[in-house]
């Protein structure tokens, strides 16, 4: 039981130990929440568009593309729903209620958008790599035994082949 209590205590004490970072996230949440949502939408749409190119089409799986679509849409949807729900709860037209709504919705957007943003970033890198490398290392060919495929870069060239090292 010692592990559970110490883990919960450690998680609860983390914002206190890192109070500067927690304060920065809290103050910048109204800007960071929508920024994460816009990044996910823009980068996700760009990566999905690039993944439909002929160079990357054969290397990107449909499952990964659907995950990227979800990761691109979820943060914006969560942020929009949070703003809408909080405005329904705090219907006052006073400017303080707008600040509270944007602060809480921003925190929700940052928390809900962090992992999808990382997924979209990784998916973008994977799409760029797939589009840049039209052919994977096919030096030994698919019919060669696995041992020859692995050892091919370390073998000596046959005598008389170019470039000759004599």
DRENMI-580851 format. One record per residue (C-alpha): residue number from 1; x, y, z. Coordinates in nm, 3 decimals. Layout:
# DRENMI-580851
<site resi="NUM" xx="X" yy="Y" zz="Z"/>
...
This chain:
# DRENMI-580851
<site resi="1" xx="0.000" yy="0.000" zz="0.000"/>
<site resi="2" xx="0.296" yy="0.232" zz="0.045"/>
<site resi="3" xx="0.335" yy="0.272" zz="-0.334"/>
<site resi="4" xx="-0.019" yy="0.400" zz="-0.389"/>
<site resi="5" xx="-0.010" yy="0.673" zz="-0.128"/>
<site resi="6" xx="0.336" yy="0.792" zz="-0.222"/>
<site resi="7" xx="0.244" yy="0.803" zz="-0.594"/>
<site resi="8" xx="-0.072" yy="1.004" zz="-0.524"/>
<site resi="9" xx="0.123" yy="1.235" zz="-0.296"/>
<site resi="10" xx="0.392" yy="1.276" zz="-0.561"/>
<site resi="11" xx="0.139" yy="1.361" zz="-0.831"/>
<site resi="12" xx="-0.035" yy="1.610" zz="-0.602"/>
<site resi="13" xx="0.295" yy="1.770" zz="-0.501"/>
<site resi="14" xx="0.423" yy="1.806" zz="-0.858"/>
<site resi="15" xx="0.253" yy="2.143" zz="-0.928"/>
<site resi="16" xx="0.383" yy="2.277" zz="-0.599"/>
<site resi="17" xx="0.741" yy="2.169" zz="-0.673"/>
<site resi="18" xx="0.717" yy="2.321" zz="-1.020"/>
<site resi="19" xx="0.516" yy="2.626" zz="-0.923"/>
<site resi="20" xx="0.667" yy="2.852" zz="-1.187"/>
<site resi="21" xx="0.569" yy="2.624" zz="-1.473"/>
<site resi="22" xx="0.225" yy="2.566" zz="-1.320"/>
<site resi="23" xx="0.173" yy="2.941" zz="-1.288"/>
<site resi="24" xx="0.283" yy="2.998" zz="-1.647"/>
<site resi="25" xx="0.043" yy="2.732" zz="-1.777"/>
<site resi="26" xx="-0.237" yy="2.875" zz="-1.563"/>
<site resi="27" xx="-0.180" yy="3.230" zz="-1.687"/>
<site resi="28" xx="-0.129" yy="3.128" zz="-2.050"/>
<site resi="29" xx="-0.413" yy="2.873" zz="-2.059"/>
<site resi="30" xx="-0.656" yy="3.106" zz="-2.242"/>
<site resi="31" xx="-0.398" yy="3.129" zz="-2.521"/>
<site resi="32" xx="-0.246" yy="2.779" zz="-2.503"/>
<site resi="33" xx="-0.579" yy="2.590" zz="-2.521"/>
<site resi="34" xx="-0.688" yy="2.740" zz="-2.854"/>
<site resi="35" xx="-0.329" yy="2.733" zz="-2.982"/>
<site resi="36" xx="-0.306" yy="2.358" zz="-2.925"/>
<site resi="37" xx="-0.643" yy="2.309" zz="-3.095"/>
<site resi="38" xx="-0.544" yy="2.521" zz="-3.397"/>
<site resi="39" xx="-0.206" yy="2.345" zz="-3.422"/>
<site resi="40" xx="-0.376" yy="2.004" zz="-3.421"/>
<site resi="41" xx="-0.623" yy="2.113" zz="-3.689"/>
<site resi="42" xx="-0.365" yy="2.276" zz="-3.915"/>
<site resi="43" xx="-0.085" yy="2.022" zz="-3.879"/>
<site resi="44" xx="-0.327" yy="1.730" zz="-3.891"/>
<site resi="45" xx="-0.495" yy="1.856" zz="-4.208"/>
<site resi="46" xx="-0.157" yy="1.917" zz="-4.371"/>
<site resi="47" xx="-0.025" yy="1.572" zz="-4.276"/>
<site resi="48" xx="-0.344" yy="1.399" zz="-4.389"/>
<site resi="49" xx="-0.324" yy="1.585" zz="-4.720"/>
<site resi="50" xx="0.041" yy="1.479" zz="-4.762"/>
<site resi="51" xx="-0.041" yy="1.117" zz="-4.673"/>
<site resi="52" xx="-0.272" yy="1.096" zz="-4.973"/>
<site resi="53" xx="0.016" yy="1.172" zz="-5.210"/>
<site resi="54" xx="0.128" yy="0.886" zz="-5.437"/>
<site resi="55" xx="0.469" yy="0.863" zz="-5.268"/>
<site resi="56" xx="0.326" yy="0.807" zz="-4.918"/>
<site resi="57" xx="0.000" yy="0.629" zz="-5.004"/>
<site resi="58" xx="0.146" yy="0.278" zz="-4.996"/>
<site resi="59" xx="0.336" yy="0.328" zz="-4.671"/>
<site resi="60" xx="0.076" yy="0.495" zz="-4.449"/>
<site resi="61" xx="-0.189" yy="0.266" zz="-4.306"/>
<site resi="62" xx="-0.555" yy="0.362" zz="-4.293"/>
<site resi="63" xx="-0.560" yy="0.307" zz="-3.917"/>
<site resi="64" xx="-0.287" yy="0.568" zz="-3.871"/>
<site resi="65" xx="-0.470" yy="0.815" zz="-4.094"/>
<site resi="66" xx="-0.793" yy="0.770" zz="-3.899"/>
<site resi="67" xx="-0.600" yy="0.823" zz="-3.576"/>
<site resi="68" xx="-0.456" yy="1.144" zz="-3.717"/>
<site resi="69" xx="-0.804" yy="1.264" zz="-3.816"/>
<site resi="70" xx="-0.926" yy="1.199" zz="-3.462"/>
<site resi="71" xx="-0.619" yy="1.363" zz="-3.310"/>
<site resi="72" xx="-0.666" yy="1.667" zz="-3.533"/>
<site resi="73" xx="-1.035" yy="1.715" zz="-3.450"/>
<site resi="74" xx="-1.061" yy="1.615" zz="-3.083"/>
<site resi="75" xx="-0.875" yy="1.910" zz="-2.921"/>
<site resi="76" xx="-1.076" yy="2.171" zz="-3.112"/>
<site resi="77" xx="-1.401" yy="1.989" zz="-3.034"/>
<site resi="78" xx="-1.316" yy="1.957" zz="-2.664"/>
<site resi="79" xx="-1.219" yy="2.325" zz="-2.641"/>
<site resi="80" xx="-1.535" yy="2.438" zz="-2.823"/>
<site resi="81" xx="-1.758" yy="2.217" zz="-2.611"/>
<site resi="82" xx="-1.588" yy="2.341" zz="-2.294"/>
<site resi="83" xx="-1.648" yy="2.705" zz="-2.388"/>
<site resi="84" xx="-2.008" yy="2.632" zz="-2.484"/>
<site resi="85" xx="-2.081" yy="2.435" zz="-2.164"/>
<site resi="86" xx="-1.913" yy="2.690" zz="-1.938"/>
<site resi="87" xx="-2.105" yy="2.975" zz="-2.101"/>
<site resi="88" xx="-2.426" yy="2.782" zz="-2.032"/>
<site resi="89" xx="-2.323" yy="2.744" zz="-1.667"/>
<site resi="90" xx="-2.208" yy="3.106" zz="-1.629"/>
<site resi="91" xx="-2.454" yy="3.302" zz="-1.844"/>
<site resi="92" xx="-2.355" yy="3.639" zz="-1.702"/>
<site resi="93" xx="-2.240" yy="3.890" zz="-1.959"/>
<site resi="94" xx="-1.985" yy="4.044" zz="-1.723"/>
<site resi="95" xx="-1.625" yy="4.038" zz="-1.844"/>
<site resi="96" xx="-1.507" yy="3.848" zz="-1.535"/>
<site resi="97" xx="-1.724" yy="3.551" zz="-1.630"/>
<site resi="98" xx="-1.563" yy="3.548" zz="-1.976"/>
<site resi="99" xx="-1.217" yy="3.542" zz="-1.821"/>
<site resi="100" xx="-1.313" yy="3.250" zz="-1.597"/>
<site resi="101" xx="-1.472" yy="3.065" zz="-1.888"/>
<site resi="102" xx="-1.168" yy="3.117" zz="-2.112"/>
<site resi="103" xx="-0.930" yy="3.020" zz="-1.830"/>
<site resi="104" xx="-1.106" yy="2.694" zz="-1.751"/>
<site resi="105" xx="-1.169" yy="2.610" zz="-2.118"/>
<site resi="106" xx="-0.803" yy="2.683" zz="-2.192"/>
<site resi="107" xx="-0.690" yy="2.446" zz="-1.918"/>
<site resi="108" xx="-0.928" yy="2.180" zz="-2.049"/>
<site resi="109" xx="-0.794" yy="2.241" zz="-2.401"/>
<site resi="110" xx="-0.432" yy="2.211" zz="-2.291"/>
<site resi="111" xx="-0.494" yy="1.891" zz="-2.098"/>
<site resi="112" xx="-0.712" yy="1.735" zz="-2.368"/>
<site resi="113" xx="-0.488" yy="1.848" zz="-2.654"/>
<site resi="114" xx="-0.141" yy="1.755" zz="-2.533"/>
<site resi="115" xx="-0.139" yy="1.388" zz="-2.636"/>
<site resi="116" xx="-0.324" yy="1.445" zz="-2.967"/>
<site resi="117" xx="-0.073" yy="1.718" zz="-3.050"/>
<site resi="118" xx="0.211" yy="1.474" zz="-2.991"/>
<site resi="119" xx="0.037" yy="1.215" zz="-3.210"/>
<site resi="120" xx="-0.015" yy="1.467" zz="-3.492"/>
<site resi="121" xx="0.349" yy="1.574" zz="-3.465"/>
<site resi="122" xx="0.469" yy="1.212" zz="-3.489"/>
<site resi="123" xx="0.229" yy="1.136" zz="-3.772"/>
<site resi="124" xx="0.357" yy="1.440" zz="-3.963"/>
<site resi="125" xx="0.715" yy="1.319" zz="-3.923"/>
<site resi="126" xx="0.616" yy="0.970" zz="-4.040"/>
<site resi="127" xx="0.437" yy="1.106" zz="-4.345"/>
<site resi="128" xx="0.734" yy="1.327" zz="-4.433"/>
<site resi="129" xx="0.969" yy="1.030" zz="-4.401"/>
<site resi="130" xx="0.744" yy="0.808" zz="-4.612"/>
<site resi="131" xx="0.714" yy="1.072" zz="-4.884"/>
<site resi="132" xx="1.087" yy="1.150" zz="-4.886"/>
<site resi="133" xx="1.208" yy="0.790" zz="-4.915"/>
<site resi="134" xx="1.035" yy="0.644" zz="-5.223"/>
<site resi="135" xx="1.209" yy="0.311" zz="-5.192"/>
<site resi="136" xx="1.311" yy="0.140" zz="-4.874"/>
<site resi="137" xx="1.647" yy="-0.034" zz="-4.867"/>
<site resi="138" xx="1.593" yy="-0.291" zz="-5.140"/>
<site resi="139" xx="1.956" yy="-0.362" zz="-5.191"/>
<site resi="140" xx="1.933" yy="-0.740" zz="-5.162"/>
<site resi="141" xx="1.580" yy="-0.775" zz="-5.298"/>
<site resi="142" xx="1.285" yy="-0.949" zz="-5.141"/>
<site resi="143" xx="1.384" yy="-1.295" zz="-5.269"/>
<site resi="144" xx="1.722" yy="-1.294" zz="-5.095"/>
<site resi="145" xx="1.747" yy="-1.481" zz="-4.765"/>
<site resi="146" xx="1.724" yy="-1.270" zz="-4.451"/>
<site resi="147" xx="2.090" yy="-1.337" zz="-4.367"/>
<site resi="148" xx="2.205" yy="-1.190" zz="-4.698"/>
<site resi="149" xx="1.978" yy="-0.887" zz="-4.657"/>
<site resi="150" xx="2.123" yy="-0.811" zz="-4.316"/>
<site resi="151" xx="2.487" yy="-0.876" zz="-4.405"/>
<site resi="152" xx="2.490" yy="-0.715" zz="-4.750"/>
<site resi="153" xx="2.631" yy="-0.374" zz="-4.638"/>
<site resi="154" xx="2.925" yy="-0.550" zz="-4.469"/>
<site resi="155" xx="3.028" yy="-0.783" zz="-4.752"/>
<site resi="156" xx="3.318" yy="-0.710" zz="-4.977"/>
<site resi="157" xx="3.237" yy="-0.630" zz="-5.337"/>
<site resi="158" xx="3.315" yy="-0.905" zz="-5.587"/>
<site resi="159" xx="3.653" yy="-0.879" zz="-5.760"/>
<site resi="160" xx="3.652" yy="-0.664" zz="-6.071"/>
<site resi="161" xx="3.345" yy="-0.465" zz="-5.971"/>
<site resi="162" xx="3.345" yy="-0.090" zz="-5.980"/>
<site resi="163" xx="3.505" yy="0.088" zz="-5.791"/>
<site resi="164" xx="3.801" yy="-0.139" zz="-5.777"/>
<site resi="165" xx="4.031" yy="-0.118" zz="-5.477"/>
<site resi="166" xx="4.364" yy="-0.257" zz="-5.591"/>
